[in-house]
Amino acid sequence: MKDPEPDYYAVLGLDSRCTLDEVRAAYRRLAKRHHPDLHPGSEDAVAKLQAVNAAHAVLSDPARRKAYDDVRDFPAGPPKPAPRAKVQRNIAQDARLRIEEFIRGTTLDVRVDDPGNPAGQERYSLAIPPDTAPGERFRIPREGAMSGGFVTVRVKVTPNARFKARGSDIQCELRIQTQRAKNGGSEMVPSPSGGLIRVQIPAGIARGELIRVPAQGLPKPRGGRGDLLVKITYRPEVRIGRG
């Protein structure tokens, strides 16, 4: 006797009237909760994650969801083949790097959760060379059952409280005293690649002005580096006299 069709809606904690956005939100929440990294050695966590992946693969695809609903709503009808995860050998995903990692280089642990791979999660090590430009793509050959396909990884900048990326340029703020703004001089600011950089402050500089430090920004796609843009901020002194 054929096994009954799994209740994919119940797996995701949803009802059959749920929207695609609700399916995606439930999948992200449950995939994070049952991820093997949070439950080392737990076969139960692996089984639950596989069930969540299977439910998401069906319910997030309108055609497969309709076929599933037809079988689910009319169990007495003629048997239909169980939906199978679509085999997609080429996969693209993004990875976030810190600003200094684009400059110095790093190594990424790339994980692929592909419902079409019967072997489960794939893991690859990807070396990011120094002076990599944001937006650059790296292609990793897939292994095992997915041999012949590729994982394309695009690297993007992780948001940073101190530095903000503006294309290949990087902007930061420098707070100075009013006297320094009036008379000029030099100040030290953090370098995106580590350490400090001395910045010359012209006399009479206004709040909000930018000082450009050449070649201290992010790597460019065709070589070289952008600039570091230092935005000047200061608070004017208020003098209170006695009457």
KANOR-V901586 format. One line per field, one symbol per residue. ss: DSSP state (2 for helix, 1 for strand, 0 for the rest). phi: phi as a letter, one per 20 degrees, with the letter a starting at -180 (. if undefined). A space follows every 10 residues. Layout:
ss=???
phi=???
This chain:
ss=0000000222 2000000002 2222222222 2220022200 0022222222 2222222220 0222222222 2220000000 0000000000 1111111022 2222011111 1100000000 0111111100 0000001111 1002220001 1111111000 0001110011 1111100222 2220111111 0000011111 1000000001 1110000010 0000100111 1110000000 000
phi=.fffffefff gemcdfefef ffffffffff fffdfgfecg meffffffff fffffffefe dgffffffff fffcfefffd fffdffecfd cdbdcdcfgf ffeenacdee dcddgeefen fdccdceefg meegnfdcdd fecmfegodc deddecefgc fedcecmeec dcdcecfgff ffenqcbdcf egeonccede dffmfefnfd dedflddefe gdoncfdedd eecadgfddd eef
